[in-house]
Amino acid sequence: MILIDTTIVSVANPRIMEGLGADINSVIWVTSAYLLAYAVPLLITGRLGDRFGPKKLYLSGLVVFTLASLWCGLAGDVETLIAARVVQGLGAAIMTPQTMAVITRIFPPDRRGAAMAIWGATAGMATLVGPILGGVLVDGLGWEWIFFINVPIGVAGFILALRNVPALSTHPHRFDIPGVVLSAVGLFLLVFGIQEGETYNWGTITGPITVWGLIIAGIAVLVLFVVWQRINKGEPLLPLALFRDRNFSLANIGITTVGFTVTAFSLPLIFYYQLVRGLTPTQSALMMVPMALISGGLAPVVGKIIDRVNPKFITAAGLVLMAIALAWNSALMQPDTPILMFLLPSAVLGFANAGIWAPLSTTATRNLPPRQAGAGSGVYNTTRQIGAVLGSAAIAVLIQARLAAELPAGGPGGPAGEGMALSGNLSEALHSGFSTAMGQSILLPAGVVLVGAAVALFFARPQPVQGWGSGNVPGSAKVDAGLDSAG
């Protein structure tokens, strides 16, 4: 449900723009605000899970997320919707690290692959199911229902988690308040600067505040954050010792590129389907069905083998396949391409996703000690969400820039149409230029994910981990009692 809400809005963007009278930059902030509010607290909520127990944090976050989803559906203007999405993102941030931490703590490293395959398949499927579910709901019931649907799911999830999630032991932690402030301020300045750059022509926002000033300030604050984590004599928010593990560091870089790509590629593709090809939200979302079916079907197979082979080969192959599929989509994005041709790169994306999520998450968590499970999960999910936030911001900038270059003056994205009111039908005279702009835009996430493939080639072969007894295996009495004898 958390990850569906990172992508479900993409298919509903034109309807939200029309229903709330918003421009594209505002409606993109419906996604960006959620991702930003989701990413910033993840480091601290991972630590909170270690301190108070992942089950308590998960249930609290689920309540916040579910109520915020109801608020989103009831929003009467885009500003209210963005505010509700911020609260929804905070709820998601409380929940997310707890899911990965529970798996890390109750499964021994050499049996964690199968569990992480289910976790990864859920993550991968959610990002794909989002647009499909969104299309059905938008066409059948209206855009509000992409948020209302979370309410019954949230209630059911609360009951099931209350009954079935084990209450694991806790560890005392002190909280790095300066670190929280520095990370939040730095990330906000950086993303806001990138997001609003095209709107302000990369110049002055107000008075002495400029776009580049915000971006540079954000980078500087994030550097200061890392320095503070280094010199902090107490317990830093970001335990830099985690990055001494080569595979943990590389897996975090890899998942950042995946977060960027998954968030970025759907927006130009959905706009092309709906505004050039005239597909309904449901029809455009159904173009992703091969991706979802293949990814879900292969995930258990991948889970059975990643504990026995070096995950770098599976991960690198999956990331390369994703880049190929996106480049293929780019080449096909012309007004007269047979629409069924797009099912082929969709299928390739399914193979790609099956080889990405579980190997990356298993590689990242394999050597985490139980005491650091929440912190490590928080870091991993933070880097993924940072990638997603930057992907959302960067693709908005690139789409606006390419539309300004490819469409005539006065058209959407042109000098006289900077608001990009893209709802409704697009004039046939603009189809060619619009398709070219969307095809060029999708090459950005394709290039970014290739960087992730190169990084994955440097994974070290996993080593056998000692110190895990039978008491740590799921279903044992020690796990059910919440004991933590691992490590």
C-alpha positions in Angstrom: 0.0 0.0 0.0 2.9 2.4 0.8 4.7 1.8 -2.5 1.5 1.7 -4.6 0.9 5.3 -3.4 4.3 6.4 -4.9 3.1 5.4 -8.4 -0.7 5.3 -8.3 -1.0 9.1 -8.8 0.9 9.0 -12.1 -2.0 7.5 -14.0 -4.5 9.9 -12.3 -2.5 13.1 -12.9 -4.5 14.4 -15.9 -7.8 13.8 -14.0 -6.5 15.5 -10.9 -5.3 18.4 -12.9 -8.8 18.7 -14.5 -10.8 18.1 -11.3 -8.8 20.5 -9.1 -7.9 23.1 -11.7 -4.1 22.5 -11.2 -1.1 22.8 -13.5 1.4 20.0 -14.0 3.9 21.4 -11.6 1.4 21.5 -8.8 0.1 18.0 -9.5 3.7 16.6 -9.6 4.1 18.0 -6.1 1.3 15.7 -5.1 3.8 12.9 -5.7 6.9 14.8 -4.7 5.5 16.0 -1.3 4.6 12.4 -0.4 8.0 11.2 -1.4 9.8 14.0 0.5 7.8 13.5 3.6 8.4 9.7 3.3 12.2 10.0 2.8 13.2 12.5 5.4 12.1 10.7 8.6 13.2 7.2 7.6 16.5 7.3 9.5 14.9 8.3 12.8 11.9 6.0 12.4 14.2 3.0 11.9 15.9 3.9 15.2 12.5 4.3 16.9 11.7 0.8 15.8 14.8 -0.5 17.5 14.0 1.5 20.6 10.2 0.9 21.0 9.7 -2.2 18.9 8.9 -2.5 15.2 5.4 -3.8 15.8 4.3 -0.7 17.8 5.8 1.7 15.3 4.3 -0.2 12.4 0.8 0.0 13.9 1.1 3.7 14.7 2.3 4.5 11.2 -0.5 2.5 9.7 -3.1 4.5 11.6 -1.6 7.8 10.4 -1.3 6.6 6.8 -4.9 5.3 6.7 -6.4 8.5 8.1 -4.3 10.7 5.8 -5.5 8.6 2.8 -9.1 9.5 3.7 -8.1 13.1 3.9 -6.5 12.9 0.5 -9.7 11.6 -1.1 -11.8 14.4 0.5 -9.4 17.2 -0.6 -11.2 19.9 -2.5 -8.1 21.7 -3.9 -4.6 20.8 -4.9 -3.1 22.6 -1.9 -5.1 20.5 0.6 -4.2 17.4 -1.4 -0.5 18.1 -1.1 -0.8 18.8 2.6 -2.6 15.5 3.1 0.0 13.7 1.1 2.7 15.1 3.4 0.9 13.5 6.4 0.5 10.3 4.4 4.2 10.2 3.7 5.0 10.6 7.4 2.8 7.6 8.2 4.6 5.6 5.5 8.0 6.6 6.9 7.0 5.3 10.3 6.0 1.9 8.9 8.5 1.1 6.2 11.7 0.4 8.2 9.9 -1.9 10.5 9.0 -4.4 7.7 12.5 -4.9 6.6 13.9 -4.9 10.2 11.5 -7.7 11.2 12.7 -9.9 8.3 16.4 -9.1 9.1 16.0 -10.0 12.7 14.1 -13.3 12.5 15.7 -14.9 9.4 19.3 -16.1 9.5 21.4 -14.5 6.7 21.8 -17.7 4.7 18.0 -18.2 4.6 17.0 -14.6 4.3 16.9 -14.6 0.5 13.6 -16.4 0.2 12.0 -14.0 2.7 13.5 -11.0 1.0 12.2 -12.3 -2.3 8.7 -12.0 -1.0 9.4 -8.6 0.5 11.1 -7.5 -2.8 8.3 -9.0 -4.9 5.8 -7.0 -2.9 7.8 -3.8 -3.4 8.3 -4.5 -7.1 4.8 -5.5 -7.7 3.4 -2.5 -5.8 5.3 0.0 -8.0 3.8 -1.8 -11.1 0.3 -2.4 -9.7 0.0 1.2 -8.7 -0.7 2.5 -12.3 -2.9 -0.4 -13.1 -5.1 -0.1 -10.0 -5.1 3.6 -10.4 -6.4 3.4 -14.0 -9.3 1.1 -13.0 -10.2 3.3 -10.0 -10.0 6.6 -11.9 -12.1 5.4 -14.8 -14.6 3.6 -12.7 -15.0 5.7 -9.6 -13.0 8.9 -9.9 -9.5 10.0 -8.9 -10.5 10.3 -5.2 -10.7 6.5 -5.0 -7.0 5.9 -5.5 -6.8 7.2 -1.9 -10.1 5.9 -0.5 -9.1 2.3 -1.4 -6.4 2.5 1.3 -8.9 2.8 4.1 -10.4 -0.7 4.1 -6.9 -2.1 3.3 -5.5 -0.2 6.3 -8.1 -1.4 8.7 -7.5 -5.0 7.6 -3.8 -4.6 7.7 -4.0 -3.2 11.3 -6.0 -6.2 12.5 -3.7 -8.7 10.8 -0.5 -7.0 12.1 -1.9 -6.8 15.6 -2.5 -10.5 15.6 0.4 -11.9 13.6 3.5 -9.7 13.8 5.8 -10.8 16.6 6.8 -8.4 19.4 10.6 -8.4 19.0 13.0 -7.2 21.7 14.0 -3.6 21.9 17.4 -1.8 22.3 18.1 1.5 24.0 19.1 4.3 21.7 19.7 8.0 22.0 18.4 10.2 19.3 20.5 12.6 17.2 18.3 15.7 17.0 20.9 17.8 15.2 21.3 15.1 12.7 17.5 14.9 12.1 17.3 18.7 11.5 20.4 18.8 9.2 19.2 15.8 7.0 15.6 17.2 6.7 16.7 20.8 5.9 19.4 19.7 3.4 17.1 17.3 1.5 14.3 19.8 1.4 16.4 22.6 0.0 18.0 20.3 -2.6 14.7 18.8 -3.9 12.8 22.0 -3.8 15.5 23.7 -5.8 15.5 21.0 -8.5 11.7 20.8 -8.6 11.1 24.5 -9.0 14.1 25.2 -11.2 12.3 25.2 -14.5 9.4 27.3 -13.1 11.8 30.1 -12.2 14.0 29.7 -15.3 16.8 28.6 -12.9 17.0 32.1 -11.7 15.6 34.2 -8.8 12.7 32.9 -6.7 12.3 35.9 -4.5 14.7 38.6 -3.4 18.1 37.2 -2.9 16.9 33.6 -3.0 17.8 31.8 -6.3 17.2 28.3 -7.5 20.9 27.5 -7.6 21.4 29.1 -4.2 18.9 26.6 -2.8 20.5 23.6 -4.5 24.0 24.6 -3.4 22.7 25.3 0.2 21.0 21.9 0.3 24.2 20.1 -0.8 26.2 22.1 1.8 23.8 21.2 4.6 23.9 17.5 3.6 27.7 17.6 3.7 27.5 19.2 7.1 25.2 16.4 8.2 27.7 13.7 7.2 30.5 15.6 9.0 28.3 15.8 12.1 27.7 12.0 11.9 31.4 11.5 11.8 32.3 13.6 14.8 29.2 12.9 16.9 30.5 11.2 20.1 27.1 10.0 21.1 24.9 7.8 18.9 24.6 9.3 15.4 21.4 9.2 13.4 23.3 7.6 10.5 25.8 5.0 11.8 28.6 5.5 9.3 30.1 2.1 10.4 27.3 0.4 8.4 29.1 1.6 5.2 32.3 -0.3 6.1 30.4 -3.3 4.7 31.1 -3.1 0.9 27.9 -4.7 -0.2 25.7 -2.6 2.1 27.3 0.6 0.6 26.9 -0.6 -3.0 23.4 -1.9 -2.5 22.4 1.5 -1.2 23.7 3.1 -4.4 22.0 0.5 -6.5 18.6 1.0 -4.8 18.9 4.8 -5.2 19.1 4.4 -9.0 16.2 2.0 -8.9 14.1 4.5 -6.9 14.9 7.2 -9.3 14.1 5.2 -12.4 10.9 3.6 -11.2 9.4 7.0 -10.2 10.7 8.8 -13.2 9.8 6.6 -16.1 6.1 6.2 -15.6 5.2 9.9 -15.9 6.2 10.5 -19.6 4.9 7.0 -20.5 1.5 7.6 -19.1 1.3 11.1 -20.6 2.1 9.6 -24.0 -0.5 6.9 -23.7 -3.3 9.2 -22.6 -2.6 12.5 -24.5 -1.1 11.2 -27.8 -2.7 7.8 -28.1 -6.0 8.7 -26.5 -6.1 5.8 -24.1 -8.2 5.9 -21.0 -6.4 5.6 -17.6 -7.5 2.0 -17.5 -6.3 1.2 -21.0 -2.9 2.9 -20.4 -2.4 1.1 -17.1 -3.2 -2.3 -18.7 -0.2 -1.7 -21.0 1.8 -2.6 -17.9 0.1 -5.9 -17.2 2.9 -8.1 -18.8 5.4 -6.3 -16.5 3.4 -7.1 -13.4 2.6 -10.7 -14.3 6.2 -11.7 -15.2 7.7 -9.9 -12.2 5.3 -11.5 -9.8 5.7 -15.0 -11.3 9.5 -14.9 -11.3 10.1 -13.4 -7.9 9.8 -16.7 -5.9 12.1 -18.4 -8.4 14.7 -15.7 -7.9 14.3 -16.0 -4.1 15.2 -19.7 -4.2 18.5 -19.1 -5.9 19.9 -15.9 -4.5 21.0 -17.5 -1.3 23.2 -19.9 -3.3 24.7 -17.7 -6.0 26.5 -14.4 -6.1 23.7 -11.8 -6.4 25.7 -9.4 -8.4 25.0 -11.3 -11.7 21.3 -11.4 -11.2 21.1 -7.7 -10.0 23.3 -6.4 -12.9 21.3 -8.3 -15.5 18.0 -7.0 -14.1 19.2 -3.4 -14.1 20.6 -3.7 -17.7 17.3 -5.2 -18.8 15.4 -2.3 -17.3 17.6 0.2 -19.2 17.0 -1.7 -22.4 13.2 -1.8 -21.9 13.1 2.0 -21.3 15.3 2.7 -24.3 13.0 0.5 -26.4 10.0 2.4 -25.1 11.7 5.6 -26.1 12.3 4.4 -29.7 8.6 3.3 -30.0 7.2 6.6 -28.7 5.9 8.0 -32.0 2.3 8.9 -32.9 1.8 6.1 -35.4 3.5 3.1 -33.5 1.1 0.1 -33.2 0.1 0.3 -29.6 0.5 -3.4 -28.9 4.2 -3.1 -29.6 4.6 -1.4 -26.2 3.6 -4.8 -24.6 7.1 -6.1 -25.5 9.2 -3.7 -23.5 6.6 -4.0 -20.8 7.4 -7.7 -20.6 11.2 -7.0 -20.5 10.5 -4.7 -17.6 8.9 -7.7 -15.8 12.0 -9.8 -16.2 14.1 -6.8 -15.0 12.1 -6.2 -11.9 12.3 -9.9 -10.8 16.1 -9.7 -10.8 16.4 -6.4 -9.0 14.4 -6.1 -5.7 15.2 -9.3 -3.8 18.9 -9.5 -4.7 19.5 -5.9 -3.7 17.7 -6.1 -0.4 19.3 -9.4 0.5 22.8 -8.0 -0.3 22.2 -4.9 1.8 20.9 -6.7 4.9 23.0 -9.9 4.9 25.7 -8.7 7.4 23.5 -6.4 9.6 23.7 -7.2 13.3 20.3 -7.4 15.0 21.0 -4.2 17.0 21.4 -2.3 13.8 18.5 -3.9 11.9 16.3 -0.8 12.2 19.1 1.7 11.4 20.2 -0.3 8.4 16.7 -0.7 7.1 16.1 3.0 7.6 19.3 3.9 5.7 18.4 1.5 2.8 14.8 2.8 2.5 16.0 6.4 2.8 18.4 6.0 -0.1 15.7 4.4 -2.2 13.3 7.3 -1.4 15.9 9.9 -2.0 16.3 8.4 -5.5 12.5 8.5 -5.9 12.3 12.1 -4.8 15.1 13.2 -7.1 13.6 11.1 -9.9 10.2 12.8 -9.6 11.9 16.3 -9.5 14.3 15.6 -12.3 11.7 14.1 -14.7 9.4 17.1 -14.2 12.3 19.5 -15.1 13.3 17.5 -18.1 9.7 17.1 -19.4 9.2 20.8 -19.2 12.5 21.5 -21.0 11.9 19.0 -23.8 8.3 20.2 -24.4 9.6 23.8 -24.6 12.1 22.6 -27.2 9.9 20.3 -29.3 6.5 22.1 -29.3 5.7 25.4 -31.0 5.5 28.6 -29.0 2.2 28.9 -27.2 1.8 25.1 -27.0 1.9 23.2 -23.7 5.4 23.7 -22.3 6.2 26.4 -24.8 7.0 30.0 -23.9 3.4 31.0 -23.7 2.3 27.7 -22.1 4.6 27.3 -19.2 1.7 26.1 -17.0 1.5 23.0 -19.2 -2.3 22.4 -19.0 -2.2 19.0 -20.4 -5.6 17.8 -19.4 -8.1 16.7 -22.1 -7.2 15.9 -25.7 -4.0 17.2 -27.2 -4.2 18.7 -30.7 -3.1 16.3 -33.4 -0.7 18.9 -34.7 1.2 18.6 -31.4 1.4 14.8 -31.3 4.7 14.4 -33.0 6.6 17.0 -30.9 4.9 15.8 -27.7 5.8 12.1 -28.4 9.4 13.1 -29.2 9.7 15.1 -25.9 8.3 12.2 -23.9 10.6 9.7 -25.6 13.6 11.9 -24.9 12.6 12.3 -21.3 12.4 8.6 -20.6 16.1 8.2 -21.6 17.1 9.9 -18.4 15.9 7.1 -16.0 17.3 4.6 -18.5 20.8 6.1 -18.2 20.5 6.4 -14.4 19.7 2.7 -14.0 22.7 1.7 -16.0 24.8 3.4 -13.4 23.2 1.0 -10.9 24.1 -2.0 -13.1 27.8 -0.9 -13.2 27.8 -0.6 -9.4 26.2 -4.1 -8.9 29.2 -5.7 -10.7 31.4 -4.7 -7.7 29.4 -6.7 -5.1 31.6 -9.0 -3.1 30.6 -12.7 -2.9 28.6 -13.2 0.3 30.4 -15.0 3.0 28.9 -17.6 5.4 27.7 -15.9 8.6 28.2 -17.5 12.0 26.2 -17.1 15.1 22.7 -17.9 14.0 21.1 -20.8 15.8 17.9 -22.6 15.2 16.2 -20.2 17.7 16.3 -17.5 15.1 14.4 -19.3 12.5 10.8 -18.2 11.9 8.3 -20.1 14.0 10.7 -21.0 16.8 9.8 -20.3 20.4 12.5 -17.7 20.7 11.2 -15.7 17.7 7.6 -15.9 19.0 8.8 -14.6 22.4 10.6 -11.7 20.8 14.0 -12.8 21.9 17.1 -11.7 20.0 20.0 -14.1 20.4 21.5 -13.5 16.9 24.9 -12.1 16.1 
